[in-house]
Amino acid sequence: MSSWRGPSTTTTWPTSGPWRTPAHHAGHGALGLSLKSFWESSRDQVADIGGKLAAFGRRLAPEMEWEAGPVAFIPEEVEVLGRLQHESWMRRLLANGWRFAAGPRDPKRKTHPDFVPFDELPEEKKEYDQDTVQSIPAFLARV
């Protein structure tokens, strides 16, 4: 897998999949975020992983059984975790003054068409959030 080096020499970021780099987002963020805001948002997303796992009685812990297979979420967990991911994203945007508006997102006006409850999202947007949470175990295995 190719990777992109973040500001730390010890941090690598996948260049494909849900955990994307600032380069993935035109103008340092599909939301019109500055590079600093992008990193803050990324840190918030990572900090929220423990809370998402706690929703299912899971927790972050070092893997002690080196022969154990990869960790994966069951479909019910993926659905709920995708919902939690979207709610977390909405809280971050709301805290930065964003709101709903139909049509294309507008970073200058801080409007976004996906600023709706998870159940009102089109299926491809729900899948994006679910893909993001499905990649959490692989992401954590790398750090």
C-alpha positions in Angstrom: 0.0 0.0 0.0 1.3 3.4 -0.9 1.3 6.0 1.9 1.7 9.7 2.5 3.9 11.1 5.2 2.1 13.4 7.6 3.7 16.1 9.6 5.3 13.5 11.9 8.0 11.4 10.5 6.5 8.4 12.3 3.0 8.8 10.8 2.0 7.3 7.5 -1.4 7.7 6.0 -3.0 5.4 3.4 -3.5 7.1 0.0 -6.6 5.1 -0.8 -9.6 4.0 1.2 -11.6 6.0 3.7 -8.6 7.2 5.7 -7.6 9.8 3.2 -4.9 12.5 3.1 -5.3 16.2 2.8 -4.3 15.7 -0.9 -7.5 13.7 -1.4 -9.5 16.9 -0.6 -9.2 19.6 -3.1 -8.0 22.8 -1.5 -7.0 20.9 1.8 -10.4 19.6 2.4 -13.6 18.7 0.5 -15.2 20.9 3.1 -12.9 23.8 2.4 -10.8 23.2 5.5 -7.4 24.6 5.9 -4.6 22.1 6.4 -4.6 22.9 10.1 -8.4 22.3 10.3 -7.9 19.1 8.4 -5.4 17.8 10.9 -7.6 18.9 13.8 -10.6 17.1 12.3 -8.5 14.0 11.7 -7.3 14.0 15.4 -10.9 14.4 16.5 -11.9 11.5 14.4 -9.2 9.3 15.8 -10.0 10.4 19.4 -13.6 9.4 18.8 -12.6 5.8 18.0 -12.7 4.7 21.7 -16.2 6.1 22.1 -17.4 4.2 19.0 -15.9 1.0 20.2 -17.5 1.4 23.7 -20.9 1.4 22.1 -20.4 -2.3 21.6 -18.5 -3.1 24.8 -15.2 -3.1 22.9 -12.1 -1.3 23.9 -8.7 -0.4 22.6 -6.1 -2.7 23.8 -2.8 -4.1 22.6 -3.1 -7.4 20.7 -1.4 -10.0 22.9 -2.2 -13.0 20.7 0.0 -12.5 17.7 -1.5 -15.4 15.9 -5.0 -14.0 16.2 -6.7 -13.2 12.9 -7.7 -9.7 11.9 -10.4 -8.0 13.9 -13.6 -7.2 12.0 -16.9 -5.7 12.9 -20.1 -7.7 12.4 -22.7 -6.1 10.0 -24.9 -4.8 12.9 -21.9 -3.0 14.4 -20.9 -1.5 11.0 -24.4 0.0 10.6 -24.4 1.6 14.1 -20.8 2.6 13.9 -21.5 4.3 10.5 -24.3 6.2 12.1 -22.0 7.3 15.0 -19.3 8.3 12.4 -21.8 10.5 10.6 -23.1 12.1 13.8 -19.5 12.8 14.9 -18.8 14.4 11.5 -22.0 16.5 11.8 -20.9 17.7 15.3 -17.5 18.8 14.0 -19.1 20.7 11.2 -21.8 22.3 13.4 -19.1 23.4 15.8 -17.5 25.2 12.9 -20.7 27.0 11.7 -21.8 24.6 9.0 -25.5 24.0 8.1 -27.6 22.1 5.6 -28.3 23.4 2.1 -29.4 21.5 -1.0 -27.1 21.4 -4.0 -23.3 21.2 -3.9 -21.4 21.9 -0.7 -20.3 25.5 -0.4 -17.2 26.1 1.8 -17.6 29.8 1.7 -21.2 29.7 2.9 -20.5 26.7 5.1 -23.3 24.6 3.7 -23.4 20.9 2.9 -26.1 18.7 1.4 -25.2 15.7 3.6 -25.8 17.7 6.8 -28.9 15.6 7.5 -29.7 12.7 9.9 -28.0 9.4 8.9 -31.3 7.8 7.9 -31.9 10.6 5.3 -28.6 10.1 3.6 -28.4 8.4 0.2 -27.1 4.8 0.4 -23.7 5.7 -1.2 -23.2 8.3 1.6 -24.1 5.7 4.3 -21.7 3.3 2.7 -18.9 5.9 2.8 -19.4 6.3 6.6 -19.6 2.5 7.0 -16.5 1.9 4.9 -14.7 4.4 7.1 -15.5 2.6 10.3 -14.8 -0.8 8.8 -11.2 0.4 8.2 -10.7 1.2 11.9 -9.1 -2.2 12.8 -6.6 -2.0 10.0 -5.8 1.6 10.8 -5.2 0.8 14.4 -3.1 -2.2 13.5 -0.7 0.2 11.7 -0.1 2.5 14.7 
